[in-house]
Amino acid sequence: MPSYCNLHLSTARLDLRPLAVGDEDGLFAIHSDPEFMRYWSSPPWTTVEQAIKLIERDNREMLDGQHIRLGIFYRGENHLIGTCSLFKIDEQCRRAELGYGIARDYWRKGFMSEAVPAVIEYGFAVMGLNRLEADIDPRNTASCKSLEKLGFVREGYLRERWIVADEISDSALYGLLSRDWHNKHTSVP
Ligand SMILES: CC(C)(COP(=O)(O)OP(=O)(O)OC[C@H]1O[C@@H](n2cnc3c(N)ncnc32)[C@H](O)[C@@H]1OP(=O)(O)O)[C@@H](O)C(=O)NCCC(=O)NCCS
């Protein structure tokens, strides 16, 4: 498995890089916001230790090539505005699951639509993945719209799949195939 510890991606406004010591306060600020965490797979964080542990775990697991999580930074500033990850990477089936989040102050400014395609392109073009999946709460309109805008197709619906802080919720399963991504992004001369 390759190491993803040195992976850096960039877009017009954003730099994406692995989280490091020093990013814990920014990460905690994002994940302690109940509105941001409304449809997340865990309750809002309560201590900065949770951020420190996640960064330490990322350092180990990205070194082993087990997953990718990149912090999203406003270009030129060391200010964390979100994260994007590829996890449950299955080498044989060439698929992975996609996760993402943008801090509330930065919603609806096109940052998800700018950052996530860079990670998708890396997954398909560099890692050679064939398929990306996303498992989201169907009530999360922002996430549904964002995925559909990128070309993800809603392929399934699983009832009562999650229990987070005693709240039971369903899953909408989305998928994107490499060939569909490339057909959409190959410009016709
Ligand atoms: C989902 C999320 C990442 C979207 O990020 P964003 O940077 O605000 O998204 P963008 O500005 O790139 O918008 C993408 C599309 O979604 C639509 N959209 C975004 N927020 C929306 C909302 N609250 N309601 C309806 N549509 C919304 C936008 O209109 C846009 O489509 P358009 O360009 O055709 O108008 C952000 O809301 C978020 O981080 N939420 C909390 C964390 C989360 O739920 N993550 C996903 C769970 S797995």
The ligand as an SDF file (V2000), in Angstrom:
LIG
                    3D

 48 50  0  0  0  0  0  0  0  0999 V2000
  -22.5300   19.3330    2.4270 C   0  0  0  0  0  0  0  0  0  0  0  0
  -21.4990   20.4600    2.4600 C   0  0  0  0  0  0  0  0  0  0  0  0
  -20.1050   19.8530    2.4090 C   0  0  0  0  0  0  0  0  0  0  0  0
  -21.6910   21.3650    1.2360 C   0  0  0  0  0  0  0  0  0  0  0  0
  -20.5880   22.2710    1.2070 O   0  0  0  0  0  0  0  0  0  0  0  0
  -20.6580   23.6910    0.4880 P   0  0  0  0  0  0  0  0  0  0  0  0
  -19.2600   24.1710    0.3170 O   0  0  0  0  0  0  0  0  0  0  0  0
  -21.6110   24.5590    1.1970 O   0  0  0  0  0  0  0  0  0  0  0  0
  -21.2730   23.2770   -0.9400 O   0  0  0  0  0  0  0  0  0  0  0  0
  -21.2020   24.1440   -2.2790 P   0  0  0  0  0  0  0  0  0  0  0  0
  -21.2490   25.5960   -1.9480 O   0  0  0  0  0  0  0  0  0  0  0  0
  -20.0610   23.6510   -3.0950 O   0  0  0  0  0  0  0  0  0  0  0  0
  -22.5820   23.7440   -2.9660 O   0  0  0  0  0  0  0  0  0  0  0  0
  -22.7630   22.5650   -3.7190 C   0  0  0  0  0  0  0  0  0  0  0  0
  -24.1880   22.4660   -4.2100 C   0  0  0  0  0  0  0  0  0  0  0  0
  -25.0590   22.1110   -3.1440 O   0  0  0  0  0  0  0  0  0  0  0  0
  -26.0800   23.0820   -2.9740 C   0  0  0  0  0  0  0  0  0  0  0  0
  -26.2590   23.3350   -1.5490 N   0  0  0  0  0  0  0  0  0  0  0  0
  -25.2950   23.5510   -0.6250 C   0  0  0  0  0  0  0  0  0  0  0  0
  -25.8640   23.7600    0.5830 N   0  0  0  0  0  0  0  0  0  0  0  0
  -27.1930   23.6390    0.3940 C   0  0  0  0  0  0  0  0  0  0  0  0
  -28.3080   23.7340    1.2700 C   0  0  0  0  0  0  0  0  0  0  0  0
  -28.1590   23.9960    2.5780 N   0  0  0  0  0  0  0  0  0  0  0  0
  -29.5380   23.5630    0.7560 N   0  0  0  0  0  0  0  0  0  0  0  0
  -29.7190   23.3030   -0.5490 C   0  0  0  0  0  0  0  0  0  0  0  0
  -28.6930   23.1930   -1.4370 N   0  0  0  0  0  0  0  0  0  0  0  0
  -27.4520   23.3750   -0.9620 C   0  0  0  0  0  0  0  0  0  0  0  0
  -25.5490   24.3390   -3.6270 C   0  0  0  0  0  0  0  0  0  0  0  0
  -26.6060   25.1370   -4.0320 O   0  0  0  0  0  0  0  0  0  0  0  0
  -24.6730   23.8240   -4.7300 C   0  0  0  0  0  0  0  0  0  0  0  0
  -25.3660   23.6230   -5.9150 O   0  0  0  0  0  0  0  0  0  0  0  0
  -25.4320   24.8180   -7.0170 P   0  0  0  0  0  0  0  0  0  0  0  0
  -24.0180   25.1950   -7.3110 O   0  0  0  0  0  0  0  0  0  0  0  0
  -26.0900   24.1420   -8.1770 O   0  0  0  0  0  0  0  0  0  0  0  0
  -26.1780   25.9070   -6.4040 O   0  0  0  0  0  0  0  0  0  0  0  0
  -21.6760   21.3300    3.7420 C   0  0  0  0  0  0  0  0  0  0  0  0
  -23.0190   21.7130    3.8520 O   0  0  0  0  0  0  0  0  0  0  0  0
  -21.2400   20.6320    5.0240 C   0  0  0  0  0  0  0  0  0  0  0  0
  -20.0520   20.5360    5.3050 O   0  0  0  0  0  0  0  0  0  0  0  0
  -22.2140   20.1680    5.8300 N   0  0  0  0  0  0  0  0  0  0  0  0
  -21.8740   19.5800    7.1470 C   0  0  0  0  0  0  0  0  0  0  0  0
  -21.0720   18.3190    7.0640 C   0  0  0  0  0  0  0  0  0  0  0  0
  -21.8020   17.2620    6.2760 C   0  0  0  0  0  0  0  0  0  0  0  0
  -23.0130   17.0910    6.4280 O   0  0  0  0  0  0  0  0  0  0  0  0
  -21.0330   16.5430    5.4460 N   0  0  0  0  0  0  0  0  0  0  0  0
  -21.5650   15.4450    4.6550 C   0  0  0  0  0  0  0  0  0  0  0  0
  -21.9050   14.3160    5.5440 C   0  0  0  0  0  0  0  0  0  0  0  0
  -21.2110   12.8440    4.9400 S   0  0  0  0  0  0  0  0  0  0  0  0
  1  2  1  0
  2  3  1  0
  2  4  1  0
  2 36  1  0
  4  5  1  0
  5  6  1  0
  6  7  2  0
  6  8  1  0
  6  9  1  0
  9 10  1  0
 10 11  2  0
 10 12  1  0
 10 13  1  0
 13 14  1  0
 14 15  1  0
 15 16  1  0
 15 30  1  0
 16 17  1  0
 17 18  1  0
 17 28  1  0
 18 19  1  0
 18 27  1  0
 19 20  2  0
 20 21  1  0
 21 22  1  0
 21 27  2  0
 22 23  1  0
 22 24  2  0
 24 25  1  0
 25 26  2  0
 26 27  1  0
 28 29  1  0
 28 30  1  0
 30 31  1  0
 31 32  1  0
 32 33  2  0
 32 34  1  0
 32 35  1  0
 36 37  1  0
 36 38  1  0
 38 39  2  0
 38 40  1  0
 40 41  1  0
 41 42  1  0
 42 43  1  0
 43 44  2  0
 43 45  1  0
 45 46  1  0
 46 47  1  0
 47 48  1  0
M  END
$$$$
